[in-house]
Amino acid sequence: MSGIDLANFAIGVCGLVISVICLLLAIYLRRYRFESRVFFLVFFLLLTGYTASELACELASTVLLSRISLFLSSLFSSTLIPAITVYLLHCAGKEWRRSRLFYTVAALWAVYLALLVYTQFSTVIYYYTPDNVYHRGPLYPLLLIPPTLLMVVNLIGLYRNRSRLSKRERTAFLIYFLIPLIGMVIQMCFYGLLLVALGTSVSVLYMLATQLIDQAERAHRQAVESARQQASILVLQMRPHFIYNTLMSIYYLCKQDADKAQQVILDFSRYLKKNFTAIVNEDTVPFTEELEHTRAYLAVEKARFEDKLFVTFDTPVTTFKLPPLTLQPIVENAVKYGVSPGLDPLHLSIITQETGKDITLIVEDTGPGYTLPQDNEPHIALNNIRQRLNAICGGTLEIEPRETGGTRVTLRLPKQ
């Protein structure tokens, strides 16, 4: 086996492996739109047939097997072109059955198919000698003209529909059309390496990578949207007992200390305003807003519990952003499970630090420590915050016991 034969064999094996992997991925990409998934299933089936036929052609030991393999290889490779045309029109939002581009491509493909069938009964384009050696006939370039025109027509169609496609889609289609086209032009003049097969496999691999990236980005956008919806749900799930207890405290304060009752009403109003404002926030908010929201909440709780709750703020770093309803629910969780008639007064600390590439936000308390109650509420609430933090700004949340008792919640956010 010559060096060129070995190279062609390696190209055939690589192309077959790529096409099979692509086919398996197309089968298991169940979240894809139905039309796109059907296209990729058909496309990668054709590509698998093409690369398998190319490999079989290299390994064929008889003239009959060589002729069949070469015919199937030419048939599958040419059918890939109208298939990609249909997908191009689909991505551009056009109906392929009503497109002149598709019918032009179909007509050129029919011409190529006729030439391919004619070739099986003639020696003017290509033929095999009795000892199974492939030779080109004097009219061999004629067989490559329709596929070349197919690629050129598709390039024109891509140019005309460029405004309907994303930048990544335009690049993927351009690479698919150009690389095999260059390979065909070279093979018109020189015979040797399977440049068309190599170019098709490389361009299809790029297209697959593009589709996987698109799917990953869509999944990320869905995760971010889900996180934003969870933020809105948290607003709507304000604990009824907190609102009820606050209103009752205001009721009794109205007789005992009218000035204090007015202050609690003002703080409670600020708290509610921040909660309802968070519904319309679709992205991150300045830490100062979240801190103001938390202060309003703590002012209400301080009026209720008086000498049972003590809060310190050590927040020299404030110029960063985080998802809405991040700090306040953590603080509320600490107060809910740390302030009780049977417990010592709760000391709560809110700290911000700048550490290397991150901003660290710490909430410490001297409560009974982090335990998971039967209703699982804190676990769900803190886990929702962790998910939103990661999805929206790439942050993390850690919960750990303090050495002297209580709980430490640490949030790390990358610097924007």
C-alpha beads as a LAMMPS data file, in Angstrom:
LAMMPS data file: protein, C-alpha beads

416 atoms
415 bonds

1 atom types
1 bond types

-500.0 500.0 xlo xhi
-500.0 500.0 ylo yhi
-500.0 500.0 zlo zhi

Masses

1 110.0

Atoms # bond

1 1 1 0.000 0.000 0.000
2 1 1 1.475 3.355 -1.089
3 1 1 1.768 6.460 1.061
4 1 1 -1.252 8.041 -0.634
5 1 1 -3.286 4.863 -0.073
6 1 1 -2.367 4.895 3.603
7 1 1 -3.304 8.574 3.867
8 1 1 -6.645 7.932 2.151
9 1 1 -7.307 4.991 4.449
10 1 1 -6.598 7.190 7.489
11 1 1 -8.868 9.922 6.101
12 1 1 -11.631 7.374 5.534
13 1 1 -11.351 5.994 9.072
14 1 1 -11.335 9.491 10.609
15 1 1 -14.287 10.562 8.488
16 1 1 -16.267 7.455 9.465
17 1 1 -15.529 7.957 13.178
18 1 1 -16.564 11.612 13.003
19 1 1 -19.775 10.820 11.151
20 1 1 -20.754 8.012 13.553
21 1 1 -20.113 10.242 16.581
22 1 1 -22.167 13.007 14.984
23 1 1 -24.972 10.541 14.245
24 1 1 -25.058 9.284 17.834
25 1 1 -25.133 12.834 19.159
26 1 1 -27.978 13.689 16.790
27 1 1 -29.930 10.696 18.107
28 1 1 -29.528 11.771 21.746
29 1 1 -30.008 15.530 21.296
30 1 1 -33.635 15.244 22.358
31 1 1 -33.991 18.881 23.408
32 1 1 -33.416 20.077 19.865
33 1 1 -36.221 21.511 17.787
34 1 1 -37.908 18.698 15.863
35 1 1 -36.992 20.036 12.398
36 1 1 -33.325 20.518 13.298
37 1 1 -33.093 17.086 14.885
38 1 1 -34.625 15.394 11.832
39 1 1 -32.222 17.255 9.559
40 1 1 -29.152 16.212 11.527
41 1 1 -30.311 12.608 11.722
42 1 1 -30.735 12.469 7.931
43 1 1 -27.579 14.499 7.293
44 1 1 -25.333 12.364 9.488
45 1 1 -26.838 9.152 8.088
46 1 1 -25.831 10.367 4.630
47 1 1 -22.415 11.387 5.912
48 1 1 -21.922 7.967 7.514
49 1 1 -22.878 6.307 4.239
50 1 1 -20.475 8.588 2.371
51 1 1 -17.447 7.998 4.602
52 1 1 -18.160 4.261 4.884
53 1 1 -18.332 4.017 1.085
54 1 1 -15.059 5.948 0.724
55 1 1 -13.383 3.568 3.158
56 1 1 -14.885 0.535 1.411
57 1 1 -13.603 1.859 -1.904
58 1 1 -10.076 1.977 -0.493
59 1 1 -10.362 -1.597 0.790
60 1 1 -12.272 -3.161 -2.155
61 1 1 -10.451 -6.141 -3.655
62 1 1 -12.573 -6.619 -6.766
63 1 1 -13.686 -4.381 -9.611
64 1 1 -17.378 -4.886 -8.753
65 1 1 -16.905 -3.850 -5.108
66 1 1 -14.823 -0.861 -6.169
67 1 1 -17.449 0.324 -8.658
68 1 1 -20.312 -0.099 -6.159
69 1 1 -18.384 1.647 -3.382
70 1 1 -17.394 4.567 -5.613
71 1 1 -20.951 4.948 -6.919
72 1 1 -22.415 4.997 -3.389
73 1 1 -19.736 7.394 -2.213
74 1 1 -20.528 9.813 -5.058
75 1 1 -24.275 9.444 -4.481
76 1 1 -24.134 10.068 -0.730
77 1 1 -21.711 12.994 -0.995
78 1 1 -23.839 14.733 -3.626
79 1 1 -27.059 14.201 -1.646
80 1 1 -25.487 16.057 1.277
81 1 1 -25.625 19.284 -0.747
82 1 1 -29.415 19.578 -1.258
83 1 1 -29.820 18.438 2.368
84 1 1 -27.717 21.348 3.602
85 1 1 -29.673 23.666 1.302
86 1 1 -32.910 22.652 3.011
87 1 1 -31.356 23.337 6.399
88 1 1 -30.017 26.697 5.246
89 1 1 -33.508 27.736 4.192
90 1 1 -34.934 26.421 7.470
91 1 1 -32.453 28.479 9.516
92 1 1 -33.323 31.520 7.382
93 1 1 -37.020 31.017 8.172
94 1 1 -38.022 30.112 4.611
95 1 1 -40.162 27.283 3.264
96 1 1 -37.878 25.129 1.080
97 1 1 -40.777 23.881 -1.061
98 1 1 -41.347 27.438 -2.284
99 1 1 -37.723 28.405 -2.750
100 1 1 -36.085 28.868 -6.132
101 1 1 -32.758 28.131 -4.475
102 1 1 -33.897 24.625 -3.567
103 1 1 -35.255 23.848 -7.059
104 1 1 -32.053 25.145 -8.665
105 1 1 -30.013 22.905 -6.398
106 1 1 -32.367 19.967 -7.050
107 1 1 -32.006 20.428 -10.835
108 1 1 -28.201 20.493 -10.643
109 1 1 -28.229 17.442 -8.396
110 1 1 -30.460 15.596 -10.917
111 1 1 -27.945 16.414 -13.665
112 1 1 -25.125 15.060 -11.521
113 1 1 -27.100 11.908 -10.749
114 1 1 -27.720 11.353 -14.478
115 1 1 -23.990 11.727 -15.188
116 1 1 -23.190 9.343 -12.373
117 1 1 -25.543 6.685 -13.732
118 1 1 -24.197 7.199 -17.254
119 1 1 -20.669 6.708 -15.930
120 1 1 -21.506 3.144 -14.906
121 1 1 -21.964 2.240 -18.584
122 1 1 -19.135 4.294 -20.087
123 1 1 -15.390 4.858 -19.733
124 1 1 -15.253 8.511 -20.774
125 1 1 -15.537 9.833 -17.184
126 1 1 -13.845 7.130 -15.089
127 1 1 -13.350 3.375 -15.202
128 1 1 -11.616 0.424 -13.571
129 1 1 -9.198 -1.864 -15.349
130 1 1 -9.570 -5.652 -14.931
131 1 1 -6.840 -5.572 -12.261
132 1 1 -8.967 -3.170 -10.167
133 1 1 -7.036 0.024 -10.894
134 1 1 -8.994 3.289 -11.041
135 1 1 -8.489 5.608 -14.033
136 1 1 -10.024 8.922 -15.006
137 1 1 -11.490 9.293 -18.452
138 1 1 -11.074 12.310 -20.724
139 1 1 -14.396 13.823 -19.547
140 1 1 -13.794 13.325 -15.821
141 1 1 -13.948 17.089 -15.014
142 1 1 -17.503 17.037 -16.370
143 1 1 -18.584 14.957 -13.366
144 1 1 -17.319 17.577 -10.937
145 1 1 -18.986 20.556 -12.583
146 1 1 -22.515 19.988 -11.121
147 1 1 -21.245 19.596 -7.512
148 1 1 -19.089 22.698 -7.929
149 1 1 -22.057 24.651 -9.247
150 1 1 -24.133 23.298 -6.364
151 1 1 -21.686 24.776 -3.880
152 1 1 -21.535 28.089 -5.750
153 1 1 -25.345 28.338 -5.861
154 1 1 -25.495 27.613 -2.137
155 1 1 -22.885 30.304 -1.484
156 1 1 -25.072 32.764 -3.363
157 1 1 -28.073 31.619 -1.335
158 1 1 -26.072 32.069 1.861
159 1 1 -25.131 35.604 0.838
160 1 1 -28.715 36.538 0.028
161 1 1 -30.020 35.170 3.333
162 1 1 -27.137 36.413 5.492
163 1 1 -29.305 38.938 7.342
164 1 1 -31.645 36.140 8.476
165 1 1 -28.839 34.094 10.052
166 1 1 -26.752 34.587 13.168
167 1 1 -23.039 35.255 12.829
168 1 1 -22.219 31.754 14.058
169 1 1 -24.639 30.181 11.561
170 1 1 -23.177 32.204 8.684
171 1 1 -19.668 31.072 9.585
172 1 1 -20.689 27.404 9.875
173 1 1 -22.436 27.383 6.480
174 1 1 -19.599 29.308 4.839
175 1 1 -17.024 26.805 6.065
176 1 1 -19.177 23.880 4.942
177 1 1 -19.549 25.292 1.438
178 1 1 -16.010 26.578 0.931
179 1 1 -13.804 23.746 2.214
180 1 1 -15.360 20.921 0.108
181 1 1 -15.565 23.323 -2.861
182 1 1 -11.836 24.000 -2.670
183 1 1 -11.235 20.254 -2.392
184 1 1 -13.325 19.601 -5.516
185 1 1 -11.470 22.243 -7.524
186 1 1 -8.127 20.727 -6.536
187 1 1 -9.333 17.206 -7.381
188 1 1 -10.366 18.429 -10.822
189 1 1 -6.720 19.081 -11.571
190 1 1 -4.912 16.519 -9.432
191 1 1 -5.694 12.984 -8.375
192 1 1 -4.519 11.667 -5.021
193 1 1 -5.808 12.430 -1.571
194 1 1 -9.520 12.308 -0.788
195 1 1 -9.680 16.058 -0.299
196 1 1 -13.461 16.313 -0.638
197 1 1 -14.020 13.659 2.029
198 1 1 -11.480 15.323 4.316
199 1 1 -12.986 18.780 3.760
200 1 1 -16.538 17.543 4.318
201 1 1 -15.620 15.790 7.574
202 1 1 -13.783 18.839 8.931
203 1 1 -16.567 21.252 8.015
204 1 1 -19.242 18.958 9.460
205 1 1 -17.252 18.669 12.689
206 1 1 -17.203 22.462 12.920
207 1 1 -20.940 22.627 12.262
208 1 1 -21.573 20.066 15.003
209 1 1 -19.423 22.043 17.443
210 1 1 -21.391 25.165 16.540
211 1 1 -24.695 23.434 17.233
212 1 1 -23.469 22.083 20.575
213 1 1 -22.296 25.553 21.592
214 1 1 -25.682 26.987 20.607
215 1 1 -27.452 24.326 22.650
216 1 1 -25.217 24.998 25.662
217 1 1 -25.913 28.727 25.410
218 1 1 -29.647 28.093 25.172
219 1 1 -29.450 25.883 28.252
220 1 1 -27.557 28.624 30.080
221 1 1 -30.130 31.231 29.089
222 1 1 -32.891 28.932 30.315
223 1 1 -31.052 28.443 33.618
224 1 1 -30.682 32.211 34.035
225 1 1 -34.347 32.733 33.201
226 1 1 -35.302 30.023 35.688
227 1 1 -33.164 31.717 38.318
228 1 1 -34.876 35.029 37.652
229 1 1 -38.279 33.393 37.940
230 1 1 -37.222 31.865 41.262
231 1 1 -36.332 35.348 42.479
232 1 1 -39.851 36.488 41.639
233 1 1 -41.322 33.431 43.359
234 1 1 -39.320 34.221 46.482
235 1 1 -40.888 37.668 46.536
236 1 1 -44.365 36.202 46.288
237 1 1 -43.572 33.671 49.021
238 1 1 -42.925 36.198 51.793
239 1 1 -43.643 34.380 55.027
240 1 1 -47.173 35.271 56.181
241 1 1 -46.151 34.924 59.826
242 1 1 -43.586 37.732 59.443
243 1 1 -46.138 40.131 57.958
244 1 1 -48.737 39.176 60.564
245 1 1 -46.324 39.553 63.495
246 1 1 -45.083 42.892 62.197
247 1 1 -48.587 44.265 61.877
248 1 1 -49.443 43.068 65.387
249 1 1 -46.292 44.721 66.738
250 1 1 -47.306 47.982 65.077
251 1 1 -50.791 47.604 66.565
252 1 1 -49.462 47.407 70.136
253 1 1 -46.823 50.094 69.560
254 1 1 -49.497 52.546 68.461
255 1 1 -50.664 52.717 72.123
256 1 1 -47.300 52.271 73.822
257 1 1 -44.933 54.327 71.631
258 1 1 -46.472 56.163 68.679
259 1 1 -43.137 57.497 67.417
260 1 1 -41.634 54.029 67.374
261 1 1 -44.748 52.682 65.633
262 1 1 -44.303 55.281 62.897
263 1 1 -40.662 54.267 62.445
264 1 1 -41.582 50.589 62.213
265 1 1 -44.263 51.396 59.621
266 1 1 -41.665 53.353 57.620
267 1 1 -39.117 50.501 57.832
268 1 1 -41.755 47.909 56.953
269 1 1 -42.867 49.993 53.962
270 1 1 -39.269 50.173 52.729
271 1 1 -38.946 46.423 53.146
272 1 1 -42.116 45.747 51.144
273 1 1 -41.102 48.221 48.446
274 1 1 -37.750 46.487 47.985
275 1 1 -39.427 43.082 47.842
276 1 1 -41.905 44.139 45.173
277 1 1 -39.229 46.020 43.205
278 1 1 -37.194 42.813 43.016
279 1 1 -39.897 41.253 40.826
280 1 1 -39.027 43.482 37.867
281 1 1 -35.250 43.097 38.248
282 1 1 -34.134 40.656 35.538
283 1 1 -30.417 40.877 36.256
284 1 1 -28.096 41.739 39.116
285 1 1 -28.630 44.717 41.438
286 1 1 -26.086 46.892 43.273
287 1 1 -25.088 45.531 46.671
288 1 1 -26.081 48.854 48.234
289 1 1 -29.702 48.203 47.231
290 1 1 -29.649 44.700 48.667
291 1 1 -28.028 46.054 51.832
292 1 1 -30.708 48.753 52.167
293 1 1 -33.376 46.075 51.747
294 1 1 -31.744 43.989 54.485
295 1 1 -31.417 46.968 56.818
296 1 1 -35.135 47.715 56.433
297 1 1 -35.972 44.108 57.273
298 1 1 -33.667 44.075 60.287
299 1 1 -35.083 47.375 61.549
300 1 1 -38.536 45.790 61.675
301 1 1 -37.232 42.674 63.415
302 1 1 -35.195 44.783 65.852
303 1 1 -38.360 46.653 66.844
304 1 1 -40.092 43.330 67.488
305 1 1 -37.313 41.549 69.387
306 1 1 -35.463 44.546 70.926
307 1 1 -32.709 43.136 73.197
308 1 1 -32.866 39.656 71.578
309 1 1 -31.259 40.765 68.297
310 1 1 -27.980 42.624 67.747
311 1 1 -26.597 43.400 64.274
312 1 1 -23.203 44.707 63.174
313 1 1 -22.232 45.789 59.666
314 1 1 -18.650 45.658 58.400
315 1 1 -19.104 46.428 54.715
316 1 1 -16.195 48.505 53.351
317 1 1 -16.664 46.900 49.908
318 1 1 -19.965 47.901 48.317
319 1 1 -19.211 48.474 44.612
320 1 1 -20.375 45.117 43.311
321 1 1 -23.585 43.519 42.104
322 1 1 -25.466 40.354 42.982
323 1 1 -28.847 38.782 42.176
324 1 1 -31.846 40.395 43.881
325 1 1 -33.083 38.756 47.078
326 1 1 -29.717 37.206 47.913
327 1 1 -28.620 38.767 51.202
328 1 1 -32.012 39.481 52.782
329 1 1 -33.329 35.855 52.708
330 1 1 -30.054 34.608 54.256
331 1 1 -30.369 37.138 57.072
332 1 1 -34.070 36.345 57.495
333 1 1 -33.243 32.658 57.762
334 1 1 -30.720 33.390 60.514
335 1 1 -33.219 35.517 62.460
336 1 1 -36.046 33.028 62.101
337 1 1 -34.055 30.145 63.573
338 1 1 -31.785 32.142 65.887
339 1 1 -34.187 34.400 67.775
340 1 1 -36.278 32.558 70.337
341 1 1 -37.329 33.142 73.960
342 1 1 -35.393 30.048 75.028
343 1 1 -32.144 31.094 73.324
344 1 1 -29.455 33.645 74.083
345 1 1 -29.602 36.961 72.194
346 1 1 -28.640 36.547 68.556
347 1 1 -25.596 38.445 67.316
348 1 1 -25.578 38.836 63.558
349 1 1 -22.678 40.146 61.459
350 1 1 -22.679 41.151 57.779
351 1 1 -19.182 41.482 56.310
352 1 1 -17.799 42.270 52.843
353 1 1 -14.210 41.709 51.760
354 1 1 -12.199 41.966 48.571
355 1 1 -9.991 38.902 48.072
356 1 1 -7.960 38.603 44.886
357 1 1 -10.320 38.097 41.997
358 1 1 -13.416 37.714 44.182
359 1 1 -15.733 39.719 46.390
360 1 1 -16.638 37.863 49.590
361 1 1 -19.901 38.470 51.438
362 1 1 -20.170 36.787 54.849
363 1 1 -23.209 36.444 57.117
364 1 1 -22.359 35.113 60.582
365 1 1 -24.668 34.434 63.505
366 1 1 -24.410 33.066 67.034
367 1 1 -27.564 31.006 66.746
368 1 1 -28.058 27.281 67.392
369 1 1 -26.189 26.324 64.241
370 1 1 -27.268 25.116 60.825
371 1 1 -29.527 22.093 61.116
372 1 1 -31.957 20.788 58.552
373 1 1 -35.497 20.773 59.972
374 1 1 -38.185 18.365 58.853
375 1 1 -39.896 20.828 56.528
376 1 1 -36.581 21.338 54.657
377 1 1 -37.363 25.041 54.160
378 1 1 -33.930 26.594 54.797
379 1 1 -32.266 23.979 52.614
380 1 1 -34.564 24.828 49.696
381 1 1 -34.257 28.581 50.208
382 1 1 -30.457 28.564 50.465
383 1 1 -30.161 26.094 47.588
384 1 1 -32.278 28.391 45.399
385 1 1 -29.974 31.294 46.265
386 1 1 -26.948 29.145 45.424
387 1 1 -28.403 28.201 42.017
388 1 1 -29.379 31.774 41.150
389 1 1 -25.976 33.046 42.271
390 1 1 -24.177 30.559 40.036
391 1 1 -26.461 30.980 37.010
392 1 1 -26.655 34.774 36.977
393 1 1 -23.149 35.860 37.988
394 1 1 -21.015 32.727 38.456
395 1 1 -20.918 33.013 42.252
396 1 1 -20.824 30.370 44.981
397 1 1 -22.447 29.918 48.394
398 1 1 -20.999 27.887 51.261
399 1 1 -22.540 27.081 54.658
400 1 1 -20.397 26.013 57.609
401 1 1 -20.540 26.043 61.442
402 1 1 -18.581 28.657 63.350
403 1 1 -15.908 27.470 65.786
404 1 1 -17.552 29.367 68.655
405 1 1 -21.076 28.294 67.730
406 1 1 -23.556 29.485 65.168
407 1 1 -23.401 29.511 61.400
408 1 1 -21.331 31.214 58.718
409 1 1 -22.713 31.674 55.189
410 1 1 -20.045 32.748 52.681
411 1 1 -20.832 34.089 49.227
412 1 1 -18.054 34.552 46.671
413 1 1 -18.728 36.607 43.567
414 1 1 -16.228 37.196 40.742
415 1 1 -15.330 40.826 40.238
416 1 1 -17.265 42.352 37.364

Bonds

1 1 1 2
2 1 2 3
3 1 3 4
4 1 4 5
5 1 5 6
6 1 6 7
7 1 7 8
8 1 8 9
9 1 9 10
10 1 10 11
11 1 11 12
12 1 12 13
13 1 13 14
14 1 14 15
15 1 15 16
16 1 16 17
17 1 17 18
18 1 18 19
19 1 19 20
20 1 20 21
21 1 21 22
22 1 22 23
23 1 23 24
24 1 24 25
25 1 25 26
26 1 26 27
27 1 27 28
28 1 28 29
29 1 29 30
30 1 30 31
31 1 31 32
32 1 32 33
33 1 33 34
34 1 34 35
35 1 35 36
36 1 36 37
37 1 37 38
38 1 38 39
39 1 39 40
40 1 40 41
41 1 41 42
42 1 42 43
43 1 43 44
44 1 44 45
45 1 45 46
46 1 46 47
47 1 47 48
48 1 48 49
49 1 49 50
50 1 50 51
51 1 51 52
52 1 52 53
53 1 53 54
54 1 54 55
55 1 55 56
56 1 56 57
57 1 57 58
58 1 58 59
59 1 59 60
60 1 60 61
61 1 61 62
62 1 62 63
63 1 63 64
64 1 64 65
65 1 65 66
66 1 66 67
67 1 67 68
68 1 68 69
69 1 69 70
70 1 70 71
71 1 71 72
72 1 72 73
73 1 73 74
74 1 74 75
75 1 75 76
76 1 76 77
77 1 77 78
78 1 78 79
79 1 79 80
80 1 80 81
81 1 81 82
82 1 82 83
83 1 83 84
84 1 84 85
85 1 85 86
86 1 86 87
87 1 87 88
88 1 88 89
89 1 89 90
90 1 90 91
91 1 91 92
92 1 92 93
93 1 93 94
94 1 94 95
95 1 95 96
96 1 96 97
97 1 97 98
98 1 98 99
99 1 99 100
100 1 100 101
101 1 101 102
102 1 102 103
103 1 103 104
104 1 104 105
105 1 105 106
106 1 106 107
107 1 107 108
108 1 108 109
109 1 109 110
110 1 110 111
111 1 111 112
112 1 112 113
113 1 113 114
114 1 114 115
115 1 115 116
116 1 116 117
117 1 117 118
118 1 118 119
119 1 119 120
120 1 120 121
121 1 121 122
122 1 122 123
123 1 123 124
124 1 124 125
125 1 125 126
126 1 126 127
127 1 127 128
128 1 128 129
129 1 129 130
130 1 130 131
131 1 131 132
132 1 132 133
133 1 133 134
134 1 134 135
135 1 135 136
136 1 136 137
137 1 137 138
138 1 138 139
139 1 139 140
140 1 140 141
141 1 141 142
142 1 142 143
143 1 143 144
144 1 144 145
145 1 145 146
146 1 146 147
147 1 147 148
148 1 148 149
149 1 149 150
150 1 150 151
151 1 151 152
152 1 152 153
153 1 153 154
154 1 154 155
155 1 155 156
156 1 156 157
157 1 157 158
158 1 158 159
159 1 159 160
160 1 160 161
161 1 161 162
162 1 162 163
163 1 163 164
164 1 164 165
165 1 165 166
166 1 166 167
167 1 167 168
168 1 168 169
169 1 169 170
170 1 170 171
171 1 171 172
172 1 172 173
173 1 173 174
174 1 174 175
175 1 175 176
176 1 176 177
177 1 177 178
178 1 178 179
179 1 179 180
180 1 180 181
181 1 181 182
182 1 182 183
183 1 183 184
184 1 184 185
185 1 185 186
186 1 186 187
187 1 187 188
188 1 188 189
189 1 189 190
190 1 190 191
191 1 191 192
192 1 192 193
193 1 193 194
194 1 194 195
195 1 195 196
196 1 196 197
197 1 197 198
198 1 198 199
199 1 199 200
200 1 200 201
201 1 201 202
202 1 202 203
203 1 203 204
204 1 204 205
205 1 205 206
206 1 206 207
207 1 207 208
208 1 208 209
209 1 209 210
210 1 210 211
211 1 211 212
212 1 212 213
213 1 213 214
214 1 214 215
215 1 215 216
216 1 216 217
217 1 217 218
218 1 218 219
219 1 219 220
220 1 220 221
221 1 221 222
222 1 222 223
223 1 223 224
224 1 224 225
225 1 225 226
226 1 226 227
227 1 227 228
228 1 228 229
229 1 229 230
230 1 230 231
231 1 231 232
232 1 232 233
233 1 233 234
234 1 234 235
235 1 235 236
236 1 236 237
237 1 237 238
238 1 238 239
239 1 239 240
240 1 240 241
241 1 241 242
242 1 242 243
243 1 243 244
244 1 244 245
245 1 245 246
246 1 246 247
247 1 247 248
248 1 248 249
249 1 249 250
250 1 250 251
251 1 251 252
252 1 252 253
253 1 253 254
254 1 254 255
255 1 255 256
256 1 256 257
257 1 257 258
258 1 258 259
259 1 259 260
260 1 260 261
261 1 261 262
262 1 262 263
263 1 263 264
264 1 264 265
265 1 265 266
266 1 266 267
267 1 267 268
268 1 268 269
269 1 269 270
270 1 270 271
271 1 271 272
272 1 272 273
273 1 273 274
274 1 274 275
275 1 275 276
276 1 276 277
277 1 277 278
278 1 278 279
279 1 279 280
280 1 280 281
281 1 281 282
282 1 282 283
283 1 283 284
284 1 284 285
285 1 285 286
286 1 286 287
287 1 287 288
288 1 288 289
289 1 289 290
290 1 290 291
291 1 291 292
292 1 292 293
293 1 293 294
294 1 294 295
295 1 295 296
296 1 296 297
297 1 297 298
298 1 298 299
299 1 299 300
300 1 300 301
301 1 301 302
302 1 302 303
303 1 303 304
304 1 304 305
305 1 305 306
306 1 306 307
307 1 307 308
308 1 308 309
309 1 309 310
310 1 310 311
311 1 311 312
312 1 312 313
313 1 313 314
314 1 314 315
315 1 315 316
316 1 316 317
317 1 317 318
318 1 318 319
319 1 319 320
320 1 320 321
321 1 321 322
322 1 322 323
323 1 323 324
324 1 324 325
325 1 325 326
326 1 326 327
327 1 327 328
328 1 328 329
329 1 329 330
330 1 330 331
331 1 331 332
332 1 332 333
333 1 333 334
334 1 334 335
335 1 335 336
336 1 336 337
337 1 337 338
338 1 338 339
339 1 339 340
340 1 340 341
341 1 341 342
342 1 342 343
343 1 343 344
344 1 344 345
345 1 345 346
346 1 346 347
347 1 347 348
348 1 348 349
349 1 349 350
350 1 350 351
351 1 351 352
352 1 352 353
353 1 353 354
354 1 354 355
355 1 355 356
356 1 356 357
357 1 357 358
358 1 358 359
359 1 359 360
360 1 360 361
361 1 361 362
362 1 362 363
363 1 363 364
364 1 364 365
365 1 365 366
366 1 366 367
367 1 367 368
368 1 368 369
369 1 369 370
370 1 370 371
371 1 371 372
372 1 372 373
373 1 373 374
374 1 374 375
375 1 375 376
376 1 376 377
377 1 377 378
378 1 378 379
379 1 379 380
380 1 380 381
381 1 381 382
382 1 382 383
383 1 383 384
384 1 384 385
385 1 385 386
386 1 386 387
387 1 387 388
388 1 388 389
389 1 389 390
390 1 390 391
391 1 391 392
392 1 392 393
393 1 393 394
394 1 394 395
395 1 395 396
396 1 396 397
397 1 397 398
398 1 398 399
399 1 399 400
400 1 400 401
401 1 401 402
402 1 402 403
403 1 403 404
404 1 404 405
405 1 405 406
406 1 406 407
407 1 407 408
408 1 408 409
409 1 409 410
410 1 410 411
411 1 411 412
412 1 412 413
413 1 413 414
414 1 414 415
415 1 415 416
